[in-house]
């Protein structure tokens, strides 16, 4: 296994450890034990706890960028009408946009539950570390991408609309694994419908 692959394995295991056992369970020794590695292996790759937390933040952001790209949720264009938020006339359609984003968020809930849980645990833990907390805060949903979306709607203030929309997405995710809708199963029609209905209310208002 290459050094790069070993680092990724350690970081992914760290994310799973936080998600299943809590932030206090994350230690270099715990990672060595979880992966059946010789004592000191994790500290060889990540000298300090903060270095490990930085790697976790980077890993979450990296996966989020890849997921966004794979979902093809870029700025709507007439050439892709019906798939990215434009209707057959090339006009912005909030229902289509809400559905596309709901499918994407539902996939995050299904495929990256541990990433989401670990991220929220770290955001609460790192209030005294604003630099690293900011990296985590911006590592899941992109205000910049959302701003491009609201520019297509002729919003009077795309920056504020984008920041507010990201807040809606953050709340929707939090609600799903710790709030009132934990009973909804990611990947189900009910899950996608709930997210769509939530998001379309905001998009229609803009």
Residue pairs with C-beta under 8 A, 6 or more apart in sequence:
1 9
3 45
6 45
7 45
7 46
7 55
8 59
9 35
10 31
10 35
10 42
10 45
10 46
10 52
10 55
11 52
11 55
11 56
11 59
12 59
13 31
13 34
13 35
14 26
14 31
14 52
14 55
14 56
14 118
15 56
15 59
15 60
15 114
15 115
15 118
16 114
16 118
17 25
17 26
17 30
17 31
17 34
18 25
18 26
18 56
18 114
18 117
18 118
18 121
18 122
19 113
19 114
19 115
19 117
19 118
19 121
20 114
22 121
23 121
23 122
23 125
26 49
26 52
27 49
28 40
28 42
28 43
28 46
28 49
28 52
29 39
29 42
31 37
31 41
31 42
32 38
32 39
32 40
32 41
32 42
35 41
42 52
46 52
46 55
50 129
50 132
53 122
53 126
53 132
54 132
54 135
56 118
56 122
57 122
57 132
57 135
57 136
57 139
58 135
58 139
60 115
60 118
60 119
60 136
60 139
60 140
61 135
61 138
61 139
61 140
63 112
63 115
64 139
64 140
64 141
64 142
67 104
67 107
67 108
67 112
68 104
68 142
68 145
71 100
71 103
71 104
71 107
72 80
72 83
72 84
73 84
73 100
73 101
73 104
73 145
74 84
74 145
74 148
75 84
75 148
75 149
75 151
75 152
76 84
76 85
76 86
76 92
76 97
76 149
76 152
77 84
77 86
78 86
78 90
80 86
81 87
81 88
81 89
81 90
82 88
82 96
83 100
84 96
84 97
84 100
85 92
85 93
85 94
85 96
85 97
85 100
85 149
85 152
86 92
86 93
86 96
87 93
87 96
92 152
92 153
94 200
94 203
94 204
94 206
95 196
95 200
97 149
97 199
97 203
98 196
98 197
98 199
98 200
98 203
99 192
99 196
99 200
101 169
101 195
101 199
102 192
102 193
102 195
102 196
102 198
102 199
103 192
105 169
105 172
105 173
105 195
106 186
106 187
106 191
106 192
106 195
107 186
107 187
108 115
108 116
108 140
108 173
109 116
109 173
109 176
109 177
109 186
109 191
110 186
110 187
113 177
113 186
116 140
116 173
116 177
117 177
119 136
119 139
119 140
120 174
120 178
122 133
122 136
123 133
123 136
123 137
126 132
126 133
126 136
127 133
140 170
140 173
141 166
141 169
141 170
142 166
143 159
143 162
143 163
143 166
144 162
146 161
146 162
146 163
146 165
146 166
147 158
147 159
147 161
147 162
148 158
149 162
149 165
150 158
150 161
150 162
150 165
150 206
151 158
153 161
153 203
153 206
155 161
155 206
161 206
164 202
165 202
165 203
168 198
168 199
168 202
169 199
172 195
172 198
172 199
175 181
176 182
176 184
176 186
181 194
184 190
184 191
184 194
185 191
